[in-house]
Amino acid sequence: MIDLSIHKEGLAHNIQKARENNVIIPTIAQMQDPDKIPEKIKAKLAETELWAVDPVNLFRINWHNEAKESGGLFQKVPNYVEIPSALSGVPCRILAMAGKWFPTGCHKVGASYGCLVPRLVTGQFDATYHHAVWPSTGNYCRGGAFNSKLLACDSVAILPQDMSKERFDWLKSIAGRIIATPGCESNVKEIFDKTWELKQDPTMMIFNQFAEMGNPLWHYNVTGTALAELFEAAKKPGQRLAGAAFTSGSAGTMSAGDLLKERYPRAKLAVGEALQCPTIVCNGFGGHRIEGIGDKHIPWVHNVRNTDMGIAIDDEDSQRLLRLFNTPEGQQYLRDELHMSDEQIGKFTWMGISGIANVLCCIKMAKWYELTEDDVLVTVLTDSAVMYKSRVAELNEMYGPYSVTEAAKDHALHMLGLKTDNMLELTYPERKRVHNLKYYTWVEQQQMDVEDLNDQWYKPQVWDEVHAQAAQLDKLIEAFNDEVGLLARL
């Protein structure tokens, strides 16, 4: 459960700071349904850029933003990319909901919101005293730094030194302090070690996405609801939701699968990881290049008991396809050989590296379960290619000049050629094995309580209790906004 106890002194400071900085905080209900956002806030959004450091952009932390860089409002159906069978090589439909149209261009801004706001509206985090520390494998600390800036809080961003240049360049203008830890996406332990150092300073408050229950609370209620809405809007007569697949960064998005499985009991839920670091599939370890996911551990917030399958994706596949979708030669192949429209080709750039990996998980899942035209799989695109232009340049330098012929090879080898290897359907004992891996990270290293670990397995209602706290959190947000007084003066 999320601690929602009130700390009066910190709360009073936060209310005053919100008044001074024109901060109104959106509720989870408004993130689920932007029709509930006040019209005067929408009027201001109509004049505001998507990435602008303006508190009004807190109301764009949802999946319903119009696909506009500036002035966009909201739409009923979330933005998504459909992967046609000519591209995927499987007959089932694959719908990938796009994170590109969030502020910062990534849905992690929502996960960080889910972690920060409970402590902000209770006063546990005091914006006049604490620094918000965001340990991350890349996008989460970007979202956390952005939300901190909008909420007038000081921030510290922690991420591996091998992350893309674009992440560091953008953070320099937003975060109060940036700490680059050794290694790549899978070097999560090094990030956690740095947070232990920072904890020696009482002004440093850690918002660990891998352990904060505000992360799955947000994804269950906001991402899960949006995916269900997308499926209902896009499905054709006779089609069924066969399942969902998400690579595990912090595993927050996996809780969206919890909601989908409640609404569609026949649906399967798969978790993806890098083949170079197959922790779930075979207790493996190692470095990899699927930016935006973690590994070498099982996140505390992953409801493993509700996960049906583990899928390992070769990072070379996601890299090669990034180049295919984001070069003139690759796009010419898509247009001339696969007969994709310009609109489709443009939307393929909405897929970042981890988003491509999510799509590959869906393809492997479709082959494993022998899905048909009547089946639909859903996933999310964490971010877009905007964050990886430097990676495309590196690939061009590494592999030499690109061509339509090379693009055809990449498509054949790295997408059409996917097989059902490096997959594991999780039986009860296999799920228990994966869950038990949490002990070594969270109890031995991070001082979590073993009783809480056992409750996650033997009392699965603990997940329902966390998801249900959204209603209580919304009441606290509404009370906070009432005290700030800005809503009444709109």
RODO-2510 file (C-alpha; in nm, 4 decimals, decimal comma):
residues 490
     n   res          X          Y          Z
     1     m     0,0000     0,0000     0,0000
     2     i     0,1043     0,3587    -0,0602
     3     d     0,1490     0,5623     0,2583
     4     l    -0,0979     0,8521     0,2312
     5     s    -0,0574     0,9862     0,5850
     6     i    -0,0527     1,3648     0,6121
     7     h     0,2535     1,5664     0,7189
     8     k     0,1023     1,9055     0,7944
     9     e     0,4141     2,1227     0,7835
    10     g     0,5353     1,9907     0,4489
    11     l     0,1835     2,0079     0,3067
    12     a     0,1494     2,3727     0,4063
    13     h     0,4816     2,4514     0,2352
    14     n     0,3752     2,2683    -0,0809
    15     i     0,0414     2,4508    -0,0942
    16     q     0,2158     2,7869    -0,0666
    17     k     0,4699     2,6933    -0,3324
    18     a     0,1902     2,5787    -0,5642
    19     r     0,0182     2,9164    -0,5225
    20     e     0,3386     3,1001    -0,6050
    21     n     0,4039     2,8903    -0,9161
    22     n     0,0477     2,8607    -1,0526
    23     v     0,0344     2,4843    -1,0021
    24     i    -0,2925     2,2932    -1,0309
    25     i    -0,2563     1,9158    -1,0025
    26     p    -0,4649     1,6852    -1,2245
    27     t    -0,6442     1,3849    -1,0784
    28     i    -0,6118     1,0268    -1,1963
    29     a    -0,9749     1,0508    -1,3111
    30     q    -0,8830     1,3460    -1,5354
    31     m    -0,5911     1,1494    -1,6783
    32     q    -0,8292     0,8657    -1,7599
    33     d    -1,0883     1,0986    -1,9103
    34     p    -0,9635     1,4428    -2,0211
    35     d    -1,3260     1,5531    -2,0730
    36     k    -1,3200     1,6115    -1,6969
    37     i    -1,0474     1,8774    -1,7293
    38     p    -1,1837     2,2328    -1,6792
    39     e    -1,2459     2,4240    -2,0024
    40     k    -1,0260     2,7161    -1,8967
    41     i    -0,7303     2,4817    -1,8550
    42     k    -0,7987     2,3407    -2,2020
    43     a    -0,8024     2,6970    -2,3382
    44     k    -0,4526     2,7537    -2,2013
    45     l    -0,3315     2,4194    -2,3390
    46     a    -0,4495     2,5342    -2,6825
    47     e    -0,1749     2,7978    -2,6654
    48     t     0,1006     2,5868    -2,5060
    49     e     0,3743     2,3739    -2,6621
    50     l     0,3750     2,0054    -2,5737
    51     w     0,7166     2,0107    -2,4054
    52     a     0,6860     2,3600    -2,2562
    53     v     0,7980     2,3946    -1,8950
    54     d     0,4569     2,5205    -1,7899
    55     p     0,2520     2,3719    -1,5026
    56     v    -0,0513     2,3482    -1,7298
    57     n     0,1264     2,0646    -1,9111
    58     l     0,0611     1,8442    -1,6092
    59     f    -0,2828     1,8065    -1,7691
    60     r    -0,1214     1,6493    -2,0744
    61     i    -0,0013     1,3519    -1,8711
    62     n    -0,2443     1,1135    -2,0391
    63     w    -0,2744     0,8955    -2,3506
    64     h    -0,5412     1,1090    -2,5202
    65     n    -0,3332     1,4058    -2,6382
    66     e    -0,3755     1,5134    -2,9965
    67     a    -0,0715     1,4413    -3,2122
    68     k     0,0452     1,8036    -3,2160
    69     e     0,3693     1,9628    -3,1043
    70     s     0,1817     2,2733    -2,9871
    71     g    -0,1745     2,3671    -2,9027
    72     g    -0,3144     2,0158    -2,9063
    73     l    -0,6088     1,9188    -2,6920
    74     f    -0,7555     1,5697    -2,6516
    75     q    -0,9111     1,2907    -2,8543
    76     k    -1,1292     0,9940    -2,7635
    77     v    -0,9019     0,7236    -2,9069
    78     p    -0,5365     0,7258    -2,7922
    79     n    -0,2650     0,7657    -3,0557
    80     y    -0,1404     0,4302    -3,1765
    81     v     0,0552     0,2534    -3,4474
    82     e    -0,0922    -0,0565    -3,6083
    83     i     0,1687    -0,3019    -3,7308
    84     p     0,0344    -0,4445    -4,0591
    85     s     0,0757    -0,8137    -4,1346
    86     a     0,2971    -0,7343    -4,4338
    87     l     0,5431    -0,5882    -4,1865
    88     s     0,4981    -0,8204    -3,8866
    89     g     0,4638    -1,1473    -4,0760
    90     v     0,1805    -1,2640    -3,8465
    91     p    -0,1925    -1,2550    -3,9212
    92     c    -0,3121    -1,1086    -3,5901
    93     r    -0,3469    -0,7345    -3,5373
    94     i    -0,0849    -0,5577    -3,3247
    95     l    -0,1844    -0,2193    -3,1792
    96     a     0,0930    -0,0158    -3,0155
    97     m    -0,0220     0,2859    -2,8122
    98     a     0,2177     0,5766    -2,8617
    99     g     0,3994     0,7630    -2,5833
   100     k     0,5435     1,0222    -2,8234
   101     w     0,2651     1,2715    -2,7515
   102     f     0,3245     1,3012    -2,3790
   103     p     0,5272     1,5977    -2,2512
   104     t     0,8952     1,4893    -2,2811
   105     g     0,7851     1,2528    -2,5604
   106     c     0,7618     0,9546    -2,3255
   107     h     0,4971     0,7956    -2,1035
   108     k     0,7453     0,7729    -1,8145
   109     v     0,6355     1,1236    -1,7226
   110     g     0,3185     0,9513    -1,6003
   111     a     0,5000     0,6923    -1,3917
   112     s     0,7086     0,9634    -1,2252
   113     y     0,3915     1,1634    -1,1590
   114     g     0,2418     0,8580    -0,9904
   115     c     0,5438     0,8386    -0,7610
   116     l     0,5823     1,2084    -0,6752
   117     v     0,2274     1,3351    -0,6310
   118     p     0,1228     1,1074    -0,3397
   119     r     0,4102     1,2424    -0,1336
   120     l     0,3546     1,5998    -0,2533
   121     v    -0,0164     1,6216    -0,1628
   122     t     0,0440     1,4548     0,1750
   123     g     0,3408     1,6763     0,2628
   124     q     0,5759     1,3786     0,3060
   125     f     0,7860     1,5440     0,0362
   126     d     0,8463     1,9075     0,1303
   127     a     0,9198     2,1113    -0,1819
   128     t     1,0967     2,3758     0,0271
   129     y     1,3337     2,1228     0,1832
   130     h     1,3675     1,8031    -0,0187
   131     h     1,5328     1,7271    -0,3511
   132     a     1,3461     1,4728    -0,5651
   133     v     1,5922     1,2015    -0,6707
   134     w     1,5018     1,0034    -0,9831
   135     p     1,7027     0,6796    -1,0281
   136     s     1,6455     0,5580    -1,3828
   137     t     1,7629     0,3749    -1,6915
   138     g     1,6850     0,6866    -1,8930
   139     n     1,3304     0,8073    -1,9508
   140     y     1,1976     0,7942    -1,5954
   141     c     1,4479     1,0489    -1,4698
   142     r     1,3554     1,2701    -1,7659
   143     g     0,9902     1,2510    -1,6648
   144     g     1,0748     1,3001    -1,2997
   145     a     1,2928     1,6049    -1,3681
   146     f     1,0207     1,7515    -1,5905
   147     n     0,7453     1,6991    -1,3328
   148     s     0,9702     1,8374    -1,0610
   149     k     1,0278     2,1495    -1,2686
   150     l     0,6553     2,1951    -1,3325
   151     l     0,5804     2,1456    -0,9632
   152     a     0,8604     2,3844    -0,8612
   153     c     1,0683     2,1120    -0,6928
   154     d     1,4442     2,0599    -0,7066
   155     s     1,5494     1,7385    -0,8828
   156     v     1,8428     1,5005    -0,9186
   157     a     1,8479     1,2743    -1,2265
   158     i     2,0440     0,9486    -1,2157
   159     l     2,0978     0,7407    -1,5306
   160     p     2,3637     0,5145    -1,6858
   161     q     2,6458     0,6904    -1,8680
   162     d     2,5912     0,4857    -2,1858
   163     m     2,2412     0,6200    -2,2520
   164     s     2,1765     0,8189    -2,5705
   165     k     2,3239     1,1664    -2,6142
   166     e     1,9761     1,3159    -2,6622
   167     r     1,8738     1,2199    -2,3073
   168     f     2,1699     1,3953    -2,1473
   169     d     2,1419     1,7033    -2,3692
   170     w     1,7770     1,7560    -2,2769
   171     l     1,8297     1,6901    -1,9059
   172     k     2,0908     1,9651    -1,8852
   173     s     1,8147     2,2244    -1,9282
   174     i     1,5674     2,0661    -1,6846
   175     a     1,7288     1,8736    -1,3994
   176     g     1,8907     2,0469    -1,1046
   177     r     2,1702     1,7895    -1,1058
   178     i     2,2632     1,4963    -1,3320
   179     i     2,4532     1,1889    -1,2129
   180     a     2,5830     0,9408    -1,4727
   181     t     2,6463     0,5972    -1,3254
   182     p     2,8701     0,3287    -1,4812
   183     g     2,7359     0,0995    -1,7511
   184     c     2,4300     0,0647    -1,9720
   185     e     2,0595    -0,0113    -1,9389
   186     s     2,1099    -0,3288    -1,7378
   187     n     2,3361    -0,1681    -1,4757
   188     v     2,0549    -0,1017    -1,2297
   189     k     2,2562    -0,2070    -0,9225
   190     e     2,4981     0,0807    -0,9813
   191     i     2,2030     0,3205    -0,9844
   192     f     2,0719     0,1809    -0,6575
   193     d     2,4191     0,2093    -0,5010
   194     k     2,4242     0,5790    -0,5873
   195     t     2,0875     0,6323    -0,4181
   196     w     2,2249     0,4808    -0,0969
   197     e     2,5032     0,7371    -0,1062
   198     l     2,2568     1,0204    -0,1586
   199     k     2,0327     0,8978     0,1250
   200     q     2,3013     1,0045     0,3711
   201     d     2,1776     1,3580     0,3036
   202     p     1,8314     1,3936     0,4669
   203     t     1,7259     1,6479     0,2042
   204     m     1,7464     1,3801    -0,0664
   205     m     1,4206     1,1884    -0,1151
   206     i     1,4432     0,8888    -0,3462
   207     f     1,1609     0,8089    -0,5891
   208     n     1,2610     0,4615    -0,7019
   209     q     1,0335     0,3606    -0,9901
   210     f     1,1291    -0,0048    -0,9445
   211     a     0,9859    -0,0040    -0,5911
   212     e     0,7332     0,2830    -0,5710
   213     m     0,3739     0,1554    -0,5840
   214     g     0,2648     0,4865    -0,7336
   215     n     0,4161     0,3577    -1,0580
   216     p     0,1804     0,0582    -1,1008
   217     l    -0,1092     0,2604    -0,9571
   218     w    -0,0706     0,5107    -1,2410
   219     h    -0,0240     0,2523    -1,5155
   220     y    -0,3096     0,0294    -1,3995
   221     n    -0,5572     0,3160    -1,3858
   222     v    -0,4349     0,5301    -1,6751
   223     t    -0,2444     0,3085    -1,9209
   224     g    -0,4637     0,0039    -1,8625
   225     t    -0,7823     0,2033    -1,9133
   226     a    -0,6444     0,3648    -2,2289
   227     l    -0,5409     0,0295    -2,3793
   228     a    -0,8891    -0,1098    -2,3148
   229     e    -1,0413     0,1973    -2,4804
   230     l    -0,8076     0,1594    -2,7767
   231     f    -0,9014    -0,2049    -2,8244
   232     e    -1,2731    -0,1341    -2,8029
   233     a    -1,2436     0,1482    -3,0564
   234     a    -1,0222    -0,0398    -3,3028
   235     k    -1,1577    -0,3949    -3,2868
   236     k    -1,3527    -0,5381    -3,5757
   237     p    -1,6550    -0,7699    -3,5481
   238     g    -1,5544    -1,1072    -3,4070
   239     q    -1,2097    -0,9948    -3,2873
   240     r    -1,0915    -1,0646    -2,9339
   241     l    -0,8139    -0,9290    -2,7156
   242     a    -0,5639    -1,2153    -2,7120
   243     g    -0,3123    -1,0462    -2,4877
   244     a    -0,0559    -0,7768    -2,4161
   245     a     0,3227    -0,7699    -2,4067
   246     f     0,5528    -0,5163    -2,2425
   247     t     0,9284    -0,5118    -2,1918
   248     s     1,0182    -0,4730    -1,8258
   249     g     1,1902    -0,1512    -1,7381
   250     s     1,0493    -0,0862    -1,3936
   251     a     0,7573    -0,3239    -1,4749
   252     g     0,5080    -0,0463    -1,4033
   253     t     0,3427    -0,0956    -1,7399
   254     m     0,2838    -0,4613    -1,6534
   255     s     0,0099    -0,3435    -1,4167
   256     a    -0,1805    -0,2180    -1,7214
   257     g    -0,1897    -0,5855    -1,8139
   258     d    -0,3472    -0,6590    -1,4754
   259     l    -0,6427    -0,4386    -1,5694
   260     l    -0,6672    -0,5916    -1,9170
   261     k    -0,6759    -0,9433    -1,7744
   262     e    -0,9564    -0,8416    -1,5397
   263     r    -1,1631    -0,7044    -1,8270
   264     y    -1,0661    -0,9722    -2,0791
   265     p    -1,0086    -1,2941    -1,8782
   266     r    -0,8867    -1,4946    -2,1803
   267     a    -0,6034    -1,2491    -2,2492
   268     k    -0,2418    -1,3508    -2,1878
   269     l     0,0200    -1,1174    -2,0398
   270     a     0,3838    -1,1398    -2,1509
   271     v     0,6932    -0,9637    -2,0156
   272     g     0,9911    -0,8947    -2,2397
   273     e     1,3602    -0,8509    -2,1686
   274     a     1,6870    -0,8440    -2,3610
   275     l     1,8294    -1,1747    -2,4784
   276     q     2,1666    -1,0395    -2,3677
   277     c     2,0291    -1,0155    -2,0116
   278     p     1,7630    -1,2898    -1,9759
   279     t     1,6929    -1,2598    -1,6045
   280     i     1,3322    -1,3806    -1,6274
   281     v     1,3827    -1,6537    -1,8859
   282     c     1,6898    -1,8144    -1,7305
   283     n     1,8252    -1,6078    -1,4371
   284     g     2,0690    -1,4494    -1,6831
   285     f     2,2709    -1,1288    -1,6689
   286     g     2,4683    -0,9025    -1,8994
   287     g     2,4724    -0,5708    -2,0830
   288     h     2,2390    -0,4812    -2,3691
   289     r     2,1289    -0,1996    -2,6015
   290     i     1,7501    -0,1882    -2,5635
   291     e     1,7439     0,1581    -2,4107
   292     g     1,4622     0,2149    -2,1675
   293     i     1,4513    -0,1231    -1,9935
   294     g     1,6558    -0,2437    -1,6983
   295     d     1,7172    -0,6093    -1,6053
   296     k     1,9557    -0,8068    -1,3818
   297     h     1,6773    -0,7942    -1,1256
   298     i     1,2991    -0,8300    -1,0894
   299     p     1,1324    -0,5001    -0,9970
   300     w     0,9539    -0,4909    -0,6634
   301     v     0,6401    -0,3561    -0,8366
   302     h     0,6093    -0,6468    -1,0841
   303     n     0,3049    -0,8640    -1,0085
   304     v     0,4809    -1,1782    -1,1315
   305     r     0,2003    -1,4111    -1,0266
   306     n    -0,0199    -1,2529    -1,2964
   307     t     0,2365    -1,2881    -1,5780
   308     d     0,1942    -1,5695    -1,8304
   309     m     0,5083    -1,5598    -2,0417
   310     g     0,8684    -1,4361    -2,0552
   311     i     1,0168    -1,3348    -2,3902
   312     a     1,3818    -1,2491    -2,4607
   313     i     1,4486    -1,0108    -2,7535
   314     d     1,7878    -0,9848    -2,9225
   315     d     1,8998    -0,6233    -2,8970
   316     e     2,0431    -0,6458    -3,2491
   317     d     1,6897    -0,6902    -3,3838
   318     s     1,5672    -0,3670    -3,2254
   319     q     1,8764    -0,1744    -3,3421
   320     r     1,8500    -0,2873    -3,7036
   321     l     1,4807    -0,2083    -3,7194
   322     l     1,5415     0,1370    -3,5701
   323     r     1,7579     0,2078    -3,8750
   324     l     1,5000     0,0562    -4,1104
   325     f     1,2220     0,2849    -3,9836
   326     n     1,4295     0,6036    -3,9600
   327     t     1,6401     0,6306    -4,2770
   328     p     1,5371     0,7406    -4,6277
   329     e     1,6471     0,4050    -4,7702
   330     g     1,4486     0,2066    -4,5150
   331     q     1,1420     0,4204    -4,5696
   332     q     1,1764     0,3767    -4,9470
   333     y     1,1699     0,0000    -4,8949
   334     l     0,8551     0,0285    -4,6827
   335     r     0,6907     0,2435    -4,9497
   336     d     0,7979     0,0654    -5,2678
   337     e     0,8202    -0,2983    -5,1603
   338     l     0,5642    -0,3249    -4,8775
   339     h     0,3333    -0,0563    -5,0227
   340     m     0,3015     0,1296    -4,6941
   341     s     0,1414     0,4724    -4,7011
   342     d     0,3274     0,7880    -4,6050
   343     e     0,1071     0,8100    -4,2960
   344     q     0,2056     0,4588    -4,1881
   345     i     0,5731     0,5245    -4,2538
   346     g     0,5556     0,8440    -4,0514
   347     k     0,3985     0,6599    -3,7594
   348     f     0,6728     0,3968    -3,7601
   349     t     0,9056     0,6749    -3,6374
   350     w     0,6894     0,6854    -3,3243
   351     m     0,8676     0,3676    -3,2138
   352     g     1,1774     0,4073    -2,9986
   353     i     1,4130     0,1184    -2,9287
   354     s     1,2135    -0,0318    -2,6410
   355     g     0,8911     0,0248    -2,8345
   356     i     1,0321    -0,1791    -3,1230
   357     a     1,1234    -0,4497    -2,8715
   358     n     0,7632    -0,4443    -2,7444
   359     v     0,6370    -0,5017    -3,0981
   360     l     0,8839    -0,7880    -3,1451
   361     c     0,7518    -0,9435    -2,8238
   362     c     0,4021    -0,9302    -2,9719
   363     i     0,5198    -1,0995    -3,2922
   364     k     0,6868    -1,3822    -3,1021
   365     m     0,3822    -1,4144    -2,8785
   366     a     0,1560    -1,4356    -3,1857
   367     k     0,3682    -1,7155    -3,3288
   368     w     0,3796    -1,9050    -2,9983
   369     y     0,0017    -1,9013    -2,9516
   370     e    -0,0686    -1,9368    -3,3268
   371     l    -0,2913    -1,6301    -3,3282
   372     t    -0,5188    -1,5558    -3,6221
   373     e    -0,6919    -1,2631    -3,7914
   374     d    -0,9504    -1,2720    -3,5138
   375     d    -0,6902    -1,1949    -3,2473
   376     v    -0,5568    -0,8581    -3,1311
   377     l    -0,2426    -0,7955    -2,9254
   378     v    -0,1708    -0,4610    -2,7598
   379     t     0,1435    -0,2951    -2,6331
   380     v     0,2875     0,0525    -2,5757
   381     l     0,5616     0,2587    -2,7355
   382     t     0,7454     0,4127    -2,4426
   383     d     0,9059     0,6866    -2,6520
   384     s     0,9857     0,7615    -3,0163
   385     a     1,2876     0,7783    -3,2440
   386     v     1,3355     1,1428    -3,1413
   387     m     1,5532     1,0198    -2,8550
   388     y     1,7699     0,7996    -3,0800
   389     k     1,8814     0,9984    -3,3837
   390     s     2,2391     0,9704    -3,2642
   391     r     2,1964     0,5920    -3,2454
   392     v     2,0863     0,5808    -3,6105
   393     a     2,3987     0,7767    -3,7051
   394     e     2,6102     0,5311    -3,5047
   395     l     2,4486     0,2364    -3,6834
   396     n     2,5194     0,3933    -4,0219
   397     e     2,8812     0,4382    -3,9224
   398     m     2,9048     0,0857    -3,7798
   399     y     2,7480    -0,1017    -4,0707
   400     g     2,8255     0,1258    -4,3643
   401     p     2,5979     0,2900    -4,6197
   402     y     2,2349     0,1814    -4,6108
   403     s     2,0304     0,0791    -4,9146
   404     v     1,6887    -0,0573    -5,0047
   405     t     1,8489    -0,4014    -5,0368
   406     e     1,9963    -0,3774    -4,6863
   407     a     1,6577    -0,2631    -4,5580
   408     a     1,4946    -0,5711    -4,7109
   409     k     1,7534    -0,7900    -4,5405
   410     d     1,6930    -0,6211    -4,2051
   411     h     1,3188    -0,6725    -4,2375
   412     a     1,3610    -1,0378    -4,3323
   413     l     1,6197    -1,1209    -4,0668
   414     h     1,5123    -0,9081    -3,7742
   415     m     1,1327    -0,9123    -3,7988
   416     l     0,9948    -1,1695    -4,0413
   417     g     1,2587    -1,4196    -3,9278
   418     l     1,1625    -1,4116    -3,5591
   419     k     1,1066    -1,7566    -3,4111
   420     t     0,9639    -1,8966    -3,0913
   421     d     1,3058    -1,9429    -2,9309
   422     n     1,4091    -1,7759    -2,6055
   423     m     1,0537    -1,7815    -2,4723
   424     l     0,9167    -1,9329    -2,1545
   425     e     0,5517    -1,9951    -2,0740
   426     l     0,5352    -1,9389    -1,7010
   427     t     0,3921    -2,2282    -1,5025
   428     y     0,3169    -2,1790    -1,1346
   429     p     0,6682    -2,2969    -1,0311
   430     e     0,8309    -2,0768    -1,2957
   431     r     0,6407    -1,7710    -1,1781
   432     k     0,7420    -1,8489    -0,8214
   433     r     1,1073    -1,8794    -0,9314
   434     v     1,0937    -1,5359    -1,0953
   435     h     0,9158    -1,3829    -0,7964
   436     n     1,1759    -1,5332    -0,5610
   437     l     1,4521    -1,3463    -0,7462
   438     k     1,3172    -1,0290    -0,5858
   439     y     1,4598    -1,1482    -0,2537
   440     y     1,8215    -1,1018    -0,3579
   441     t     1,7746    -0,7453    -0,4778
   442     w     1,5083    -0,6091    -0,2489
   443     v     1,5472    -0,7884     0,0843
   444     e     1,9239    -0,8505     0,0872
   445     q     2,0347    -0,5290    -0,0863
   446     q     1,7550    -0,2733    -0,0461
   447     q     1,6278    -0,3613     0,3030
   448     m     1,2706    -0,4442     0,2053
   449     d     1,0666    -0,6628     0,4437
   450     v     1,0499    -1,0321     0,3552
   451     e     0,6932    -1,0431     0,4901
   452     d     0,5904    -0,7868     0,2311
   453     l     0,7606    -0,9944    -0,0365
   454     n     0,5633    -1,3011     0,0704
   455     d     0,2400    -1,0997     0,0790
   456     q     0,2906    -1,0081    -0,2873
   457     w     0,2724    -1,3793    -0,3679
   458     y     0,0395    -1,5290    -0,1100
   459     k    -0,1952    -1,2307    -0,0738
   460     p    -0,2466    -1,1120    -0,4328
   461     q    -0,5170    -0,8755    -0,3100
   462     v    -0,2345    -0,6382    -0,2115
   463     w    -0,2127    -0,5404    -0,5790
   464     d    -0,5869    -0,4705    -0,5925
   465     e    -0,5544    -0,2554    -0,2822
   466     v    -0,2802    -0,0447    -0,4426
   467     h    -0,4761    -0,0022    -0,7659
   468     a    -0,7837     0,1065    -0,5682
   469     q    -0,5911     0,3822    -0,3891
   470     a    -0,6397     0,6037    -0,6960
   471     a    -0,9755     0,7161    -0,5551
   472     q    -0,8219     0,8124    -0,2220
   473     l    -0,5345     0,9889    -0,3969
   474     d    -0,7783     1,1894    -0,6097
   475     k    -0,9546     1,3137    -0,2969
   476     l    -0,6203     1,4338    -0,1590
   477     i    -0,5388     1,6044    -0,4897
   478     e    -0,8772     1,7791    -0,4915
   479     a    -0,8263     1,8950    -0,1320
   480     f    -0,4777     2,0209    -0,2211
   481     n    -0,6097     2,2182    -0,5190
   482     d    -0,8897     2,3629    -0,3056
   483     e    -0,6356     2,4895    -0,0527
   484     v    -0,4148     2,6346    -0,3250
   485     g    -0,7219     2,8200    -0,4538
   486     l    -0,6234     2,8608    -0,8188
   487     l    -0,9037     2,6439    -0,9578
   488     a    -1,1667     2,8675    -0,8013
   489     r    -1,0109     3,1728    -0,9685
   490     l    -0,9937     3,0293    -1,3212
***
